[in-house]
Amino acid sequence: MKILVVGNGAREDALSWRLARSARCSAVCATPGNAGTARRGENWGISATDGKAIAARAVADRIDLAVLGPETSVAAGVGDRLREAGVAVFGPGRSAGRLESSKIFAKRFMERHDVPTARARIVHSLSGAERALEDWRGACVVKADGLAGGKGVVVTPDAASARAVVRSWFGASGVPGGGNDLLLEEKLEGRELSVFALCDGKRFVPVAAACDYKRAGDGDTGPNTGGMGAYSPPNAFPDGFLEIVRERILEPVARGLVVENERYVGVLYCGLMWTANGPSVIEFNVRFGDPETQVLMPRVRGDFALLLESVSRGALDASAATFDGDPCVGVVLATTDYPRSSTPLSGLPADVELGEGRAAFWGVSNLREGRVDASGGRVLTVTALGSDIASAREGAYAAVTELAGRFGDGLPLTFRSDIAAGAHN
């Protein structure tokens, strides 16, 4: 089976890495790809949102399965173009993808189908937002409606702080992701959890979970980022928590999609807050997460390509692969100016092999004459397996130290030192 991975981040590097290990995978390529995917297959260099060009190349190269990585590909209808061309796709079409590409669509969907989520006000202008905040009590989460690359959500402690964010967004800076639509949402209290469920168009099956770290600094300080690290599996949650998520979240979502004539094929990422009343949805993503994917892929047992292929053809075979390997911890190495900006780095060593049980996945980058040019921001995700979370964490940070030694002094790279610290084993 010849497989195409669409995207160019560390998530796509990790997906490519795992798929290449499948007995059913004869070749794996990527578009546009990065320095990691280039070491195991061909990078096409076509933009991840150019559905027409990707579909044409996929047909010409006789691709058997296309795996959509980023949300931008889903929102651009790349899956639709590939399916129209007769290519099997793991990933939803643009319409069902609105569960991520429009926070307002997702919120209204959840309200229509009794999916537990935070109460929210939908506003379409600065004046509307200010009116909504006049009688607001407590913390407020301000969310831009569209895709904003991790910059469209701000948690504020009170209405005055939320008002300042809204005024900034409607002012010179503009609403992240464009448009004028916002959600003002109550802040849920509890423990955050990411649950991943596969859907073949008929049913959702929860298969894995992880916990990630979104703030830039130790102790969850600093601005929100795309994610600075993760660990899997999560713990200190109720026994059978995946079954609880299936009953309370996934089954109502599945029924709602049927009622609204939306066919969903791929993975649904449920960003949850586990409150005193159980799970409540913070957000949906319509693809694997980053950096969660980087700690999920090392835990896969079985044939991952067969699993994704079974989803794409509408006959999910959950026994083809499982995520029940040893615990895994991942630490992101980012440029010191991230997330405010991204300083490109050039001439990095391409060899990031770390030995059994450890791996490093490249972010946006290119392989050029045996060296790596990275775009900056999140440069690498370094992972390690262990017999428990504590040993996996120790292995991950030892790998970070090893890579830092290979890269040499003076690089403007930073990382959080508290990923999985205090996680219960």
Summary of the structure (lengths in Angstrom):
residues: 425
radius of gyration: 20.6
end to end distance: 38.4
largest distance: 60.2
contacts: 1557
relative contact order: 0.13
helix: 29%
strand: 30%
